[in-house]
Amino acid sequence: MVQVTLFLLVLSLALGAHSLSPRRCKLTGNWVNDLGSNMKIFAVDGEGGFSGSYLTAVTASGNEIKESPLQGSLQRKNQKGQPTFGFTVNWTFSDSITVFTGQCFVDKEGKEVLKTMWLLRSSVDDIENDWKATRVGINIFTRVQSQ
């Protein structure tokens, strides 16, 4: 009888663990990237649209850095809890704009991470200088925990 009870207990634990859903990555909140830039993403609407703000830690312009607005879209069809997204930052302190695309992950330790790639487009005076107007890079964001 003890063996049957033990077997049923192990079986129910195994079946229960299989049905547990993995932690979902949530895009809203405060984030910091590998360069020290800070990003806030406000609520995501029912169609995946969101807004927020971005305060970069780095710039190629000589202007004073200011917080800039962002607008984005989250792919709502991802049922695995690690959605793809994209957003645009319209820099308030320079004549440039950056588009980001990425995915929200939950790592093995349960921490949320945003892996992104970006294109920054700066204004140039003429088409002959177009070759130097676009830069590309990657950033990894981690969630800033509330204090």
C-alpha positions as CSV (number, residue, x, y, z in Angstrom):
1,M,0.0,0.0,0.0
2,V,2.8,2.4,0.9
3,Q,4.5,1.7,-2.5
4,V,1.3,2.4,-4.4
5,T,0.8,5.7,-2.4
6,L,4.4,6.7,-3.1
7,F,4.0,5.9,-6.8
8,L,0.8,8.0,-7.0
9,L,2.4,10.9,-5.2
10,V,5.4,10.9,-7.6
11,L,3.2,10.5,-10.6
12,S,0.9,13.4,-9.5
13,L,4.0,15.6,-8.9
14,A,5.4,14.8,-12.3
15,L,2.1,15.5,-14.0
16,G,1.6,18.7,-12.0
17,A,5.1,20.0,-12.8
18,H,4.5,19.3,-16.5
19,S,1.4,21.4,-16.5
20,L,3.0,24.4,-14.8
21,S,3.4,27.2,-17.2
22,P,6.8,28.8,-17.5
23,R,7.2,32.4,-16.2
24,R,6.1,34.9,-18.8
25,C,8.3,37.9,-19.7
26,K,6.5,41.2,-19.2
27,L,7.7,44.2,-21.2
28,T,6.2,46.9,-19.0
29,G,8.4,48.4,-16.3
30,N,11.9,49.9,-15.9
31,W,14.9,48.6,-17.7
32,V,18.6,49.4,-17.8
33,N,21.0,48.3,-20.6
34,D,24.6,47.2,-20.7
35,L,25.7,50.8,-21.4
36,G,23.7,52.3,-18.5
37,S,20.8,53.7,-20.5
38,N,17.4,53.7,-18.7
39,M,14.1,52.9,-20.4
40,K,10.5,53.0,-19.0
41,I,7.8,51.1,-20.8
42,F,4.2,51.9,-19.8
43,A,1.2,49.7,-20.2
44,V,0.8,47.6,-23.4
45,D,-2.7,48.0,-24.9
46,G,-4.9,45.2,-26.2
47,E,-3.4,45.4,-29.7
48,G,0.2,45.4,-28.5
49,G,0.9,49.1,-28.7
50,F,3.0,50.8,-26.0
51,S,4.8,54.0,-25.2
52,G,7.5,55.0,-22.8
53,S,10.6,57.0,-22.3
54,Y,14.3,56.5,-22.9
55,L,17.3,58.2,-21.2
56,T,20.5,57.2,-23.0
57,A,23.8,57.1,-21.3
58,V,25.8,57.6,-24.5
59,T,25.6,60.0,-27.4
60,A,27.7,61.0,-30.4
61,S,26.3,64.5,-30.4
62,G,27.8,67.2,-28.2
63,N,24.3,68.2,-27.0
64,E,23.0,67.7,-23.4
65,I,21.3,64.4,-23.1
66,K,17.5,64.6,-22.4
67,E,14.9,62.0,-21.8
68,S,13.2,61.0,-25.1
69,P,9.8,59.5,-26.0
70,L,9.4,56.0,-27.4
71,Q,6.6,54.3,-29.2
72,G,6.4,50.6,-29.9
73,S,4.5,47.4,-30.7
74,L,4.5,44.0,-29.0
75,Q,3.8,40.8,-31.0
76,R,0.6,39.5,-29.2
77,K,0.5,36.1,-30.9
78,N,3.4,34.7,-29.0
79,Q,1.8,32.3,-26.5
80,K,5.1,31.1,-25.0
81,G,5.6,34.2,-22.9
82,Q,8.7,35.4,-24.6
83,P,7.3,37.9,-27.1
84,T,9.1,39.9,-29.9
85,F,8.7,43.7,-30.0
86,G,9.9,46.8,-31.7
87,F,10.0,50.5,-30.8
88,T,11.2,53.8,-32.1
89,V,13.0,56.5,-30.0
90,N,12.7,60.0,-31.3
91,W,15.6,61.8,-29.7
92,T,14.7,65.2,-28.3
93,F,18.2,66.4,-28.1
94,S,19.6,65.6,-31.5
95,D,18.5,65.3,-35.2
96,S,18.3,61.5,-35.2
97,I,16.0,58.6,-34.5
98,T,16.6,55.0,-33.5
99,V,14.6,51.9,-34.1
100,F,15.0,48.8,-31.8
101,T,13.8,45.3,-32.4
102,G,14.1,42.4,-30.0
103,Q,12.7,39.7,-27.8
104,C,11.8,39.5,-24.1
105,F,13.2,36.4,-22.5
106,V,13.1,34.8,-19.0
107,D,16.6,33.2,-18.4
108,K,17.3,30.1,-16.5
109,E,17.5,32.0,-13.2
110,G,14.1,33.5,-13.8
111,K,15.4,37.0,-14.6
112,E,13.7,39.0,-17.5
113,V,16.1,40.1,-20.2
114,L,15.5,42.1,-23.4
115,K,17.8,41.2,-26.2
116,T,17.7,44.0,-28.8
117,M,19.3,45.2,-32.1
118,W,19.1,48.8,-33.2
119,L,19.6,51.2,-36.1
120,L,20.3,54.8,-35.4
121,R,19.7,57.2,-38.3
122,S,21.4,60.7,-38.1
123,S,20.7,63.6,-40.4
124,V,23.3,64.4,-43.0
125,D,23.5,67.5,-45.2
126,D,23.5,65.8,-48.6
127,I,23.1,62.4,-50.3
128,E,26.8,62.0,-50.8
129,N,27.2,61.7,-47.1
130,D,24.4,59.2,-46.7
131,W,27.0,56.4,-46.2
132,K,27.8,57.6,-42.7
133,A,24.2,58.4,-41.5
134,T,23.2,54.9,-40.1
135,R,24.7,53.0,-37.2
136,V,23.9,49.6,-36.0
137,G,24.3,47.9,-32.6
138,I,23.0,45.6,-30.0
139,N,21.9,46.1,-26.4
140,I,20.9,43.8,-23.6
141,F,18.4,45.2,-21.0
142,T,17.7,43.8,-17.6
143,R,14.8,44.8,-15.4
144,V,15.3,47.4,-12.7
145,Q,13.8,46.0,-9.5
146,S,11.6,48.3,-7.5
147,Q,13.1,49.4,-4.2
